[in-house]
Amino acid sequence: MLVTIAGEQRVLWPLQKEANWLVLSAAALVLIGVIAMGSASVEYAVRNYGGAFSFVQRYLFHFALGVLAAIAVIRVPMSLWQRTGWIWLITGLVLLALVLIPGIGRTVNGARRWFALGPLTLQVSEFVKVFVIIYLAGYLVRRHDEVRSQWSGFIKPMAVVFMVTLLLMLEPDFGATVVTAGTAFGLVFLAGVRLSQFLLVIMSCASAFALLIFTSPYRKARLIGFTDPWADQFKSGYQLTQSLIAFGRGEWLGVGLGNSVQKLSYLPEAHTDFVFAIWSEEFGFIGALAVLTLFAILIGSMFRVGRRAEKAGQLFSAFVVYGAALLISAQVFINIGVNIGLLPTKGLTLPFLSYGGSSLIVCLVLVALTLRVDGETSGRFKDV
């Protein structure tokens, strides 16, 4: 948009249409996140931390860190990310190994996934997802013809993804494993891998995931609870039935902000994994539809930015943005799918809305990467 300042025309908002929608939808989701997570966490915060807005303060603290990280990321040329992709991959593997060491990684509910840095707790897997995207984007550019025509071009990146997912499963973090692998498969598919190769690996991975589920008693119990949660609604089906009750109470317009009953110790993890259920209870079908619409705008804008970069011949940038869009899409689909009973219960945050500092920081970084690509494609930023 052009404005006249002191007789001179200047660009006030120098973004392409896709980037405008991206920024606006991300900002709206952050605002909803503060409201939804704040409301869902009130009872838990009072009971455990003595302050109703403890989690809101933490959310805003992580949001500030995320904005600083986004500002730093948007200033980095995409060519530098491309040249250093292998360094980020190695860094991710080292961090995943370190977090498994007792005394270094922090254990919560039997899972060792976090580094405690004073008041800041970082979940390693959230950052590793981005590192994998950057590495794979560079690989798919370097080996573009090999990926399309030879098995070796497909197997090599899958071997890297296998190493990452193996370390994730040792934490254990089944949700991050599924999202990371799914994003990697999506990127390779968009790069033009042969359909026969792609389907063979997908079936192999599906078989491996099925084996993991049926050889783990608690994962098997979750699957059984998912198929018929009302059969054992006070044990294996408890979370899902309480989530469905929240959706039912919301009806069309909801019970009003702050009036949720399910967040009063009925629905576990209300401010993290099931924040969408509480939002839907308080704002009804219309509120839930608004959130879904914002995610559709956000993800659609990212894909359009990636498509413009691809048309401009900036394949690395395009693959990075595609990976970011696939990553957010996968988390939204899985989290909301779990909330409504479409998928078995699995702990995974809803981007921008759930409480989770690392997740929020990473989401803002992904938006910043997309804006950087948009800037380089349109010529506002010089890639040097």
GUKOLPA-979001 format. One record per residue (C-alpha): residue number from 1; z, y, x; residue in one letter. Coordinates in steps of 0.1 Angstrom, whole numbers. Layout:
BEGIN
<seq NUM&z Z&y Y&x X&type A>
...
***
This chain:
BEGIN
<seq 1&z 0&y 0&x 0&type M>
<seq 2&z -10&y 34&x 14&type L>
<seq 3&z 12&y 66&x 10&type V>
<seq 4&z 6&y 101&x 22&type T>
<seq 5&z 34&y 114&x 45&type I>
<seq 6&z 30&y 149&x 60&type A>
<seq 7&z -7&y 149&x 52&type G>
<seq 8&z -13&y 116&x 69&type E>
<seq 9&z -19&y 82&x 52&type Q>
<seq 10&z 4&y 55&x 64&type R>
<seq 11&z 9&y 18&x 55&type V>
<seq 12&z 42&y 15&x 37&type L>
<seq 13&z 41&y -23&x 30&type W>
<seq 14&z 16&y -38&x 54&type P>
<seq 15&z 15&y -73&x 40&type L>
<seq 16&z -12&y -94&x 24&type Q>
<seq 17&z -7&y -104&x -12&type K>
<seq 18&z 5&y -139&x -3&type E>
<seq 19&z 32&y -125&x 20&type A>
<seq 20&z 43&y -100&x -6&type N>
<seq 21&z 50&y -128&x -31&type W>
<seq 22&z 66&y -149&x -3&type L>
<seq 23&z 91&y -121&x 6&type V>
<seq 24&z 99&y -113&x -30&type L>
<seq 25&z 104&y -149&x -41&type S>
<seq 26&z 126&y -156&x -10&type A>
<seq 27&z 147&y -125&x -17&type A>
<seq 28&z 151&y -136&x -54&type A>
<seq 29&z 161&y -171&x -43&type L>
<seq 30&z 187&y -157&x -19&type V>
<seq 31&z 201&y -135&x -47&type L>
<seq 32&z 203&y -164&x -70&type I>
<seq 33&z 218&y -185&x -43&type G>
<seq 34&z 247&y -160&x -39&type V>
<seq 35&z 253&y -161&x -76&type I>
<seq 36&z 248&y -198&x -82&type A>
<seq 37&z 267&y -211&x -52&type M>
<seq 38&z 294&y -185&x -56&type G>
<seq 39&z 300&y -195&x -92&type S>
<seq 40&z 299&y -232&x -84&type A>
<seq 41&z 323&y -229&x -56&type S>
<seq 42&z 351&y -208&x -72&type V>
<seq 43&z 374&y -236&x -83&type E>
<seq 44&z 369&y -256&x -50&type Y>
<seq 45&z 375&y -225&x -29&type A>
<seq 46&z 407&y -215&x -47&type V>
<seq 47&z 420&y -250&x -44&type R>
<seq 48&z 412&y -256&x -8&type N>
<seq 49&z 410&y -221&x 8&type Y>
<seq 50&z 431&y -199&x -14&type G>
<seq 51&z 403&y -174&x -21&type G>
<seq 52&z 378&y -175&x -50&type A>
<seq 53&z 350&y -160&x -29&type F>
<seq 54&z 355&y -178&x 4&type S>
<seq 55&z 321&y -196&x 2&type F>
<seq 56&z 304&y -164&x -9&type V>
<seq 57&z 316&y -147&x 23&type Q>
<seq 58&z 305&y -176&x 44&type R>
<seq 59&z 271&y -176&x 27&type Y>
<seq 60&z 267&y -139&x 34&type L>
<seq 61&z 278&y -145&x 70&type F>
<seq 62&z 252&y -172&x 75&type H>
<seq 63&z 226&y -150&x 57&type F>
<seq 64&z 232&y -122&x 83&type A>
<seq 65&z 227&y -147&x 111&type L>
<seq 66&z 196&y -160&x 94&type G>
<seq 67&z 182&y -125&x 91&type V>
<seq 68&z 188&y -119&x 129&type L>
<seq 69&z 172&y -152&x 137&type A>
<seq 70&z 142&y -144&x 115&type A>
<seq 71&z 138&y -110&x 132&type I>
<seq 72&z 138&y -127&x 166&type A>
<seq 73&z 113&y -154&x 154&type V>
<seq 74&z 89&y -130&x 138&type I>
<seq 75&z 85&y -112&x 172&type R>
<seq 76&z 74&y -143&x 190&type V>
<seq 77&z 37&y -149&x 192&type P>
<seq 78&z 25&y -182&x 178&type M>
<seq 79&z 8&y -190&x 211&type S>
<seq 80&z 42&y -192&x 228&type L>
<seq 81&z 55&y -216&x 202&type W>
<seq 82&z 23&y -237&x 208&type Q>
<seq 83&z 28&y -238&x 246&type R>
<seq 84&z 65&y -247&x 243&type T>
<seq 85&z 63&y -273&x 215&type G>
<seq 86&z 72&y -302&x 238&type W>
<seq 87&z 103&y -283&x 251&type I>
<seq 88&z 115&y -279&x 215&type W>
<seq 89&z 110&y -316&x 208&type L>
<seq 90&z 130&y -326&x 239&type I>
<seq 91&z 157&y -301&x 229&type T>
<seq 92&z 159&y -316&x 195&type G>
<seq 93&z 162&y -352&x 209&type L>
<seq 94&z 189&y -341&x 233&type V>
<seq 95&z 209&y -323&x 205&type L>
<seq 96&z 206&y -354&x 183&type L>
<seq 97&z 219&y -376&x 211&type A>
<seq 98&z 248&y -352&x 219&type L>
<seq 99&z 260&y -348&x 184&type V>
<seq 100&z 266&y -386&x 183&type L>
<seq 101&z 291&y -384&x 212&type I>
<seq 102&z 327&y -385&x 200&type P>
<seq 103&z 344&y -352&x 209&type G>
<seq 104&z 312&y -333&x 209&type I>
<seq 105&z 298&y -339&x 175&type G>
<seq 106&z 320&y -331&x 145&type R>
<seq 107&z 326&y -359&x 119&type T>
<seq 108&z 328&y -351&x 82&type V>
<seq 109&z 331&y -379&x 55&type N>
<seq 110&z 322&y -405&x 81&type G>
<seq 111&z 290&y -388&x 93&type A>
<seq 112&z 287&y -371&x 127&type R>
<seq 113&z 260&y -344&x 122&type R>
<seq 114&z 276&y -310&x 133&type W>
<seq 115&z 284&y -289&x 163&type F>
<seq 116&z 315&y -267&x 159&type A>
<seq 117&z 311&y -235&x 178&type L>
<seq 118&z 342&y -215&x 170&type G>
<seq 119&z 339&y -203&x 134&type P>
<seq 120&z 303&y -214&x 133&type L>
<seq 121&z 293&y -250&x 123&type T>
<seq 122&z 257&y -260&x 128&type L>
<seq 123&z 240&y -291&x 114&type Q>
<seq 124&z 216&y -303&x 142&type V>
<seq 125&z 192&y -321&x 119&type S>
<seq 126&z 183&y -288&x 101&type E>
<seq 127&z 169&y -273&x 133&type F>
<seq 128&z 153&y -305&x 145&type V>
<seq 129&z 131&y -305&x 114&type K>
<seq 130&z 116&y -272&x 126&type V>
<seq 131&z 112&y -285&x 162&type F>
<seq 132&z 93&y -315&x 149&type V>
<seq 133&z 70&y -293&x 129&type I>
<seq 134&z 62&y -271&x 159&type I>
<seq 135&z 56&y -301&x 182&type Y>
<seq 136&z 34&y -319&x 157&type L>
<seq 137&z 14&y -288&x 150&type A>
<seq 138&z 6&y -285&x 187&type G>
<seq 139&z -3&y -322&x 190&type Y>
<seq 140&z -26&y -321&x 160&type L>
<seq 141&z -45&y -292&x 175&type V>
<seq 142&z -48&y -308&x 210&type R>
<seq 143&z -57&y -343&x 197&type R>
<seq 144&z -75&y -333&x 166&type H>
<seq 145&z -106&y -355&x 171&type D>
<seq 146&z -84&y -384&x 183&type E>
<seq 147&z -62&y -382&x 152&type V>
<seq 148&z -93&y -384&x 130&type R>
<seq 149&z -111&y -412&x 148&type S>
<seq 150&z -86&y -434&x 167&type Q>
<seq 151&z -55&y -454&x 160&type W>
<seq 152&z -39&y -440&x 192&type S>
<seq 153&z -41&y -405&x 178&type G>
<seq 154&z -21&y -415&x 148&type F>
<seq 155&z 4&y -439&x 165&type I>
<seq 156&z 16&y -415&x 192&type K>
<seq 157&z 30&y -388&x 169&type P>
<seq 158&z 45&y -415&x 146&type M>
<seq 159&z 63&y -430&x 177&type A>
<seq 160&z 78&y -395&x 183&type V>
<seq 161&z 89&y -393&x 146&type V>
<seq 162&z 104&y -428&x 148&type F>
<seq 163&z 126&y -417&x 177&type M>
<seq 164&z 138&y -387&x 158&type V>
<seq 165&z 145&y -406&x 126&type T>
<seq 166&z 163&y -434&x 146&type L>
<seq 167&z 187&y -408&x 159&type L>
<seq 168&z 191&y -393&x 125&type L>
<seq 169&z 200&y -427&x 110&type M>
<seq 170&z 227&y -432&x 136&type L>
<seq 171&z 245&y -401&x 123&type E>
<seq 172&z 238&y -413&x 96&type P>
<seq 173&z 216&y -388&x 77&type D>
<seq 174&z 193&y -406&x 53&type F>
<seq 175&z 182&y -375&x 35&type G>
<seq 176&z 171&y -357&x 67&type A>
<seq 177&z 153&y -389&x 78&type T>
<seq 178&z 133&y -390&x 46&type V>
<seq 179&z 124&y -353&x 47&type V>
<seq 180&z 115&y -353&x 84&type T>
<seq 181&z 93&y -384&x 81&type A>
<seq 182&z 77&y -372&x 48&type G>
<seq 183&z 69&y -338&x 64&type T>
<seq 184&z 54&y -355&x 94&type A>
<seq 185&z 32&y -378&x 73&type F>
<seq 186&z 21&y -348&x 52&type G>
<seq 187&z 10&y -329&x 83&type L>
<seq 188&z -9&y -358&x 98&type V>
<seq 189&z -26&y -364&x 64&type F>
<seq 190&z -37&y -327&x 63&type L>
<seq 191&z -50&y -331&x 98&type A>
<seq 192&z -76&y -356&x 85&type G>
<seq 193&z -62&y -390&x 95&type V>
<seq 194&z -81&y -420&x 81&type R>
<seq 195&z -68&y -429&x 47&type L>
<seq 196&z -65&y -466&x 56&type S>
<seq 197&z -43&y -459&x 86&type Q>
<seq 198&z -22&y -435&x 65&type F>
<seq 199&z -16&y -459&x 37&type L>
<seq 200&z -7&y -487&x 61&type L>
<seq 201&z 20&y -466&x 78&type V>
<seq 202&z 33&y -453&x 45&type I>
<seq 203&z 37&y -489&x 31&type M>
<seq 204&z 54&y -499&x 64&type S>
<seq 205&z 79&y -470&x 61&type C>
<seq 206&z 85&y -477&x 25&type A>
<seq 207&z 94&y -513&x 34&type S>
<seq 208&z 117&y -501&x 61&type A>
<seq 209&z 135&y -477&x 38&type F>
<seq 210&z 139&y -505&x 12&type A>
<seq 211&z 154&y -527&x 39&type L>
<seq 212&z 178&y -499&x 49&type L>
<seq 213&z 189&y -495&x 12&type I>
<seq 214&z 194&y -532&x 5&type F>
<seq 215&z 212&y -539&x 38&type T>
<seq 216&z 237&y -511&x 32&type S>
<seq 217&z 263&y -517&x 4&type P>
<seq 218&z 269&y -480&x -4&type Y>
<seq 219&z 232&y -472&x -5&type R>
<seq 220&z 226&y -502&x -27&type K>
<seq 221&z 254&y -491&x -50&type A>
<seq 222&z 238&y -457&x -53&type R>
<seq 223&z 205&y -473&x -63&type L>
<seq 224&z 221&y -494&x -89&type I>
<seq 225&z 241&y -464&x -103&type G>
<seq 226&z 208&y -445&x -104&type F>
<seq 227&z 190&y -471&x -126&type T>
<seq 228&z 218&y -471&x -152&type D>
<seq 229&z 244&y -445&x -145&type P>
<seq 230&z 261&y -448&x -179&type W>
<seq 231&z 268&y -485&x -172&type A>
<seq 232&z 295&y -475&x -146&type D>
<seq 233&z 299&y -438&x -153&type Q>
<seq 234&z 333&y -436&x -137&type F>
<seq 235&z 323&y -452&x -104&type K>
<seq 236&z 288&y -456&x -90&type S>
<seq 237&z 272&y -435&x -118&type G>
<seq 238&z 299&y -408&x -118&type Y>
<seq 239&z 280&y -380&x -100&type Q>
<seq 240&z 248&y -385&x -120&type L>
<seq 241&z 264&y -387&x -154&type T>
<seq 242&z 285&y -355&x -147&type Q>
<seq 243&z 253&y -338&x -135&type S>
<seq 244&z 234&y -348&x -167&type L>
<seq 245&z 263&y -335&x -188&type I>
<seq 246&z 260&y -302&x -171&type A>
<seq 247&z 223&y -300&x -180&type F>
<seq 248&z 231&y -310&x -216&type G>
<seq 249&z 257&y -283&x -220&type R>
<seq 250&z 233&y -257&x -207&type G>
<seq 251&z 208&y -262&x -236&type E>
<seq 252&z 183&y -233&x -237&type W>
<seq 253&z 202&y -202&x -225&type L>
<seq 254&z 233&y -217&x -209&type G>
<seq 255&z 270&y -212&x -214&type V>
<seq 256&z 271&y -180&x -194&type G>
<seq 257&z 279&y -171&x -158&type L>
<seq 258&z 313&y -185&x -147&type G>
<seq 259&z 317&y -206&x -178&type N>
<seq 260&z 307&y -239&x -164&type S>
<seq 261&z 332&y -267&x -171&type V>
<seq 262&z 316&y -293&x -148&type Q>
<seq 263&z 324&y -273&x -117&type K>
<seq 264&z 361&y -276&x -125&type L>
<seq 265&z 365&y -308&x -104&type S>
<seq 266&z 343&y -329&x -127&type Y>
<seq 267&z 311&y -327&x -107&type L>
<seq 268&z 317&y -335&x -69&type P>
<seq 269&z 298&y -313&x -44&type E>
<seq 270&z 290&y -288&x -71&type A>
<seq 271&z 284&y -260&x -46&type H>
<seq 272&z 262&y -280&x -22&type T>
<seq 273&z 242&y -310&x -36&type D>
<seq 274&z 245&y -302&x -73&type F>
<seq 275&z 244&y -264&x -74&type V>
<seq 276&z 212&y -266&x -95&type F>
<seq 277&z 231&y -286&x -122&type A>
<seq 278&z 258&y -259&x -124&type I>
<seq 279&z 232&y -231&x -125&type W>
<seq 280&z 214&y -249&x -153&type S>
<seq 281&z 247&y -254&x -172&type E>
<seq 282&z 254&y -216&x -170&type E>
<seq 283&z 219&y -203&x -175&type F>
<seq 284&z 203&y -231&x -194&type G>
<seq 285&z 167&y -243&x -194&type F>
<seq 286&z 154&y -208&x -190&type I>
<seq 287&z 175&y -202&x -159&type G>
<seq 288&z 164&y -236&x -144&type A>
<seq 289&z 127&y -228&x -152&type L>
<seq 290&z 131&y -194&x -134&type A>
<seq 291&z 143&y -211&x -102&type V>
<seq 292&z 115&y -236&x -103&type L>
<seq 293&z 90&y -208&x -108&type T>
<seq 294&z 103&y -189&x -78&type L>
<seq 295&z 101&y -221&x -57&type F>
<seq 296&z 65&y -226&x -69&type A>
<seq 297&z 56&y -190&x -59&type I>
<seq 298&z 73&y -193&x -25&type L>
<seq 299&z 56&y -227&x -16&type I>
<seq 300&z 23&y -217&x -31&type G>
<seq 301&z 23&y -184&x -10&type S>
<seq 302&z 31&y -204&x 21&type M>
<seq 303&z 2&y -228&x 15&type F>
<seq 304&z -22&y -198&x 9&type R>
<seq 305&z -11&y -182&x 42&type V>
<seq 306&z -17&y -215&x 60&type G>
<seq 307&z -51&y -218&x 44&type R>
<seq 308&z -61&y -183&x 55&type R>
<seq 309&z -50&y -191&x 90&type A>
<seq 310&z -70&y -223&x 90&type E>
<seq 311&z -101&y -204&x 78&type K>
<seq 312&z -96&y -180&x 106&type A>
<seq 313&z -96&y -208&x 131&type G>
<seq 314&z -59&y -206&x 139&type Q>
<seq 315&z -52&y -243&x 134&type L>
<seq 316&z -18&y -244&x 151&type F>
<seq 317&z -5&y -215&x 130&type S>
<seq 318&z -19&y -232&x 99&type A>
<seq 319&z -2&y -265&x 106&type F>
<seq 320&z 31&y -248&x 113&type V>
<seq 321&z 29&y -230&x 79&type V>
<seq 322&z 18&y -262&x 62&type Y>
<seq 323&z 47&y -280&x 77&type G>
<seq 324&z 72&y -253&x 66&type A>
<seq 325&z 58&y -255&x 30&type A>
<seq 326&z 60&y -293&x 30&type L>
<seq 327&z 96&y -293&x 43&type L>
<seq 328&z 108&y -269&x 17&type I>
<seq 329&z 88&y -288&x -10&type S>
<seq 330&z 104&y -321&x -1&type A>
<seq 331&z 139&y -307&x -1&type Q>
<seq 332&z 134&y -290&x -35&type V>
<seq 333&z 118&y -321&x -50&type F>
<seq 334&z 145&y -345&x -37&type I>
<seq 335&z 175&y -323&x -45&type N>
<seq 336&z 164&y -314&x -81&type I>
<seq 337&z 152&y -350&x -85&type G>
<seq 338&z 187&y -362&x -77&type V>
<seq 339&z 203&y -337&x -100&type N>
<seq 340&z 182&y -347&x -131&type I>
<seq 341&z 183&y -385&x -124&type G>
<seq 342&z 147&y -388&x -112&type L>
<seq 343&z 158&y -400&x -78&type L>
<seq 344&z 189&y -420&x -65&type P>
<seq 345&z 219&y -398&x -54&type T>
<seq 346&z 214&y -385&x -19&type K>
<seq 347&z 231&y -356&x -2&type G>
<seq 348&z 206&y -329&x 5&type L>
<seq 349&z 208&y -292&x 1&type T>
<seq 350&z 186&y -271&x -22&type L>
<seq 351&z 169&y -244&x 0&type P>
<seq 352&z 185&y -209&x -4&type F>
<seq 353&z 208&y -220&x -32&type L>
<seq 354&z 232&y -247&x -19&type S>
<seq 355&z 260&y -238&x 4&type Y>
<seq 356&z 250&y -248&x 39&type G>
<seq 357&z 248&y -223&x 67&type G>
<seq 358&z 223&y -242&x 89&type S>
<seq 359&z 200&y -248&x 59&type S>
<seq 360&z 200&y -211&x 50&type L>
<seq 361&z 193&y -200&x 86&type I>
<seq 362&z 164&y -225&x 89&type V>
<seq 363&z 149&y -214&x 55&type C>
<seq 364&z 148&y -178&x 67&type L>
<seq 365&z 133&y -188&x 100&type V>
<seq 366&z 105&y -207&x 81&type L>
<seq 367&z 98&y -176&x 61&type V>
<seq 368&z 97&y -156&x 93&type A>
<seq 369&z 73&y -180&x 109&type L>
<seq 370&z 50&y -177&x 79&type T>
<seq 371&z 51&y -139&x 80&type L>
<seq 372&z 43&y -141&x 117&type R>
<seq 373&z 12&y -162&x 109&type V>
<seq 374&z 2&y -138&x 81&type D>
<seq 375&z 5&y -109&x 105&type G>
<seq 376&z -16&y -125&x 132&type E>
<seq 377&z -42&y -137&x 107&type T>
<seq 378&z -46&y -102&x 93&type S>
<seq 379&z -45&y -85&x 127&type G>
<seq 380&z -12&y -66&x 123&type R>
<seq 381&z 4&y -87&x 151&type F>
<seq 382&z -14&y -94&x 184&type K>
<seq 383&z -10&y -130&x 196&type D>
<seq 384&z -5&y -128&x 233&type V>
***
